[in-house]
């Protein structure tokens, strides 16, 4: 099937249908001339009531559970523009091919969410929107009805995510801007910060390193605008293990536990201890100029 990539809301036939109120006029005419009792008295083999204008192929199909379709028909099947009202109050308005949603459409969920975009075989595909009330909306790729690929979330409180998404979750590389001005750029795993990432605070603080479950975990560099640096290991958000602390160009070496320094080293002792523990990472040998260049300060 060839997709129509034009905005269907500018389609002249659809505009004529909406302007003349044909959805409502036909709907009201059919319902006013056929009450529920009449509908139920039809043949037991019939699961729906059907009425269609033979000249325009525009009609209404009403099912026993209360669902209904108002729009264009071909061979008794929904074909062309129409609106399907599900018995649970959800509504799809858009293009249909042989009773399936195909083409541009808008899906109104009973919880107030709205999906807008392209559809194929009753599932959303390609670039589209999901509007989640007044507080959040998504713009990006859909595959098989789920958010997959590249997309962005924007919340009403100025939080924003831009990046990779898998099965509706932040997954892969992404950039998150927080309402308080922080900016994280790095790896995500199922909505959690995991892997290498770079966090910048509006006050000038920086952390460039590894994360696990949204907390600093592994090797990383932390900088505060007072000129303090910590280069070392972290666990669950706190310094843990070998570290190198720089303040006013003075360097201190040691081992940290639960965020506090427990053991001091000279530079030679520190280098030897790193080698003995197979933790001789390049970060530890960088001078201040190289660290500043890495942190973009």
N, C-alpha and C positions, 0 to 999 in steps of 0.2 A: 504494500500500500504506500502511495506517495504522500508524504507529510506536507501539510500546509503550514509554512513557517510565518505567514503573515498574521498580524493581530486580528483574530476573528471578530473582535468587538467593532472593527471598522467595516466588517462585511455587510454589504448593502441589504442582502436578504435577511440577515439576522436583525439588522436595525429596523427593517420594515415590520418584522414579526413583533419586535418589542414595542415599536411606536404605535402600532395598531392594537396592541393589547390582545393579540390572538391567543396567547397562552391562557390568559384569564377568561376571555370571552368564551372560548371553546370549552374550557374546563367548567365554567359556571353553567353553560348551556347543557352539557352532558349530565352533570350532577343534578341540575334542576329538573331534568326530564327523566331521570332514572334514580329512584331512591334505593336504599340498601335492600329493601324487600324485593324490588324488581330485579336487582342484580342477583340476589340469592336464588330467585326462582328460575334462573336460566338453567340450561342443560347441566346436569351434574358432571358432564365431561368437560365443561368449560371452566377454566380457572380464572377467567378475566372477562371484563366487559370491554368492547372495542367499538369505537366510532371514528370514522375518518371521512374527510371531504375528498371525493374521488378526483376533483379537479386540481386541488392543491396538494394532495397527499398529506395534508395536515390533520392530525387527529389526536385522540386520547385513548389510552389503554389503562384500565383500572383493574387491579388484582384483588383477590378476596382478602388478603391480609392488610389492605389499605394502601399499598404501594401504587404509584401511578406514573405514567409517562405521557407528557404532552409535547408534541413536536411532529417531525416529519417521519413518514413511514414509506416502506417499499416492501411489497410482498408480506405484509402484516408484521414486519420487523422494523425496529427503530433504525432509521437511516437518515443522516443529515443532522440538522440542528434540533435540539430538544432539551427538555428538563425532566430528569427522573427524580421523583420524590419517594424516598424509601420509607417504609412503615415506621422506622425508628426516628423519623424527623430529619434524617440527613438528605441532602439534595445535591445532585450533580447537574450542572448546566453546561452544555457544550455539544461536541460532535459525536455522533454514533455511527457505527458501521455494523450492520447485521446484529443489532442488540448489544453490541459491545462498545465501550467507550474508546474511541480512536480519534486523535486529533487534539485540538485545543479544548480546554474545559476548566471549570471552576467547581471545586468540591467543597461544600459547606458541611462541616461536621457538627454533630449535636452539642459538642462541648464548646462551640464557637470558633474553632480553628477553621482556616480556609486554605485550601491548596489550589494554586493557579499554575497552569502550564500545559505541557503536552502529555498525551496519554496514548497508550497502546495496549490492546487486549485487557482493558480495565485497570491498568496500573500506570502510575506516573513515571515518565522517563524524561531525559534531557534536562535542560535548564528550566528551573521553575521556582515558584515561591511557596512558602508556607507561612501564613500569618497566624501567630499564636496569641490571640487577644490583642490588647493594647500594649502589652509589655515586651513583646519579642517577635521578630520575624527572621526567616531564613531565606537566603537567595543563593542558589547553587545547583549542583547536579543531583539528579535522581536516577537510580537504576532499580528496576523491579519494585517501584513504589517506595523505596527507602532512600534516604539521603546518603549518597555515595559519590566520592570524587572530591572536587574542590568546591568549597562554599563558604559562606559567611553568615554568622549569627549576629544580630544587633538587638540589644535590650534597651528598654526605655530609660534605664538608669545609667546609660553610657558605657556599660560593659560591651565588649565586642570581640568576636573570634573570627579569624580568617585563616583558612588552611585546609588540610586534608580531613576528610570525614569518611568513616566506614560504618555502615549499618546504623546510621543516625548518631554516631558518637565521634568525638574528636579523636582522631587516630592517625598518627604519622606526624608530619611537620605542620606546625601552626603557630600563629601569632595571636596572643590574647592581650587586649588592652583593658585594664581595670578602671573602675569608676574613680579610684583614688589617684590615678595617674601612672600606676605601675604598668610596665610592658614586659611580657614574657615572649620570647621567641625561641622555639625549640621543639623537642619531641614530645608526643602525647601517646598514651596507650589507654584506650577505652575510657576517655574523658578525664584521665589523670595525667599529670606531668610526670613523665618517665623517660630517662635517658639524658642526653646532653641538652642543656638549655641556657639561655642568657636572660637574666632578670635585671631590669633597670628601674630604679625608683625615681620619682619626680624630684626628690630631695638631692639626688646625685649618687646614692648608694648603688652598688652593682654586685651581682653574683654571677659569675660565669663558670659553669661546671655541671656536675651530674646530679640528677634527681631520682627519687623513687617515691611513688605514691604522694606526689605533690610536695615533698620535702627534700632539702639538700641531702644528698646521700652519695658518697664516693668522693672523688677528687674535685676540688673546686677552688676558685679564687674569689674572695670577698673584699670589697673596697668600700670605705666610708669617706665622705668628702673632707673629713678632718685630716686626711692623709694617711689613714691606717689601712694596712693590707693584711689579710690572712691567706696564706697559700697552704692548703693541706687537705686532710680527709674529714668527711662529715658522715654522720649517721642520724637519721630521723630528725634532721634539721639542726643538729648541734655538732660542734667540732669533736672529732673522735679519731684519735690516732696521731700519726706524724703531722707536724705543722711547722710553718715558718711565719713568724709575725714581724711585720715591719711598721715602725712608727718613728717619724722624724728622721728617716734614713738610718735608723738603728735596727738591726736584725736580731731577733731572738728565736732560738730553736727549741723544740720540745715535743712532748707527747701530751695530747689533750684527751680528756675523758669527760663525757657528758657536758661538753662546753667549757671545761676548765682545764688549765694547764697543770699537769701533775708531775712532769719530769722535765728538767732543763738539760740542754746539750750545748756543747761548743759546736762550731761549724764542722770541725773534723769528726767529732763524735756523731753528729747528726748524719753526715754523709756515710759514715761507716755503718750506722744503724739502718739506714735506708737500704744499703747494698745487702746487708745480712737478711733483710726482710723482703728483698726483691721489689722494692718500691722506689727505685731510682728514676722518678719521672722528670721530664724536662722542666716542668713548672718550677721545681725547687731550685734550679740553677739559673733561672732568669734574673737579670738585674732589674732595677726599678723602671728604667726606661723601656725595657722590653715588655714588662708587665703593663705599664701604662698604655703602650701602643696596642697591646692585646685587648685592653678594656676600653679603648677609644677615649682616653682621657688625657 
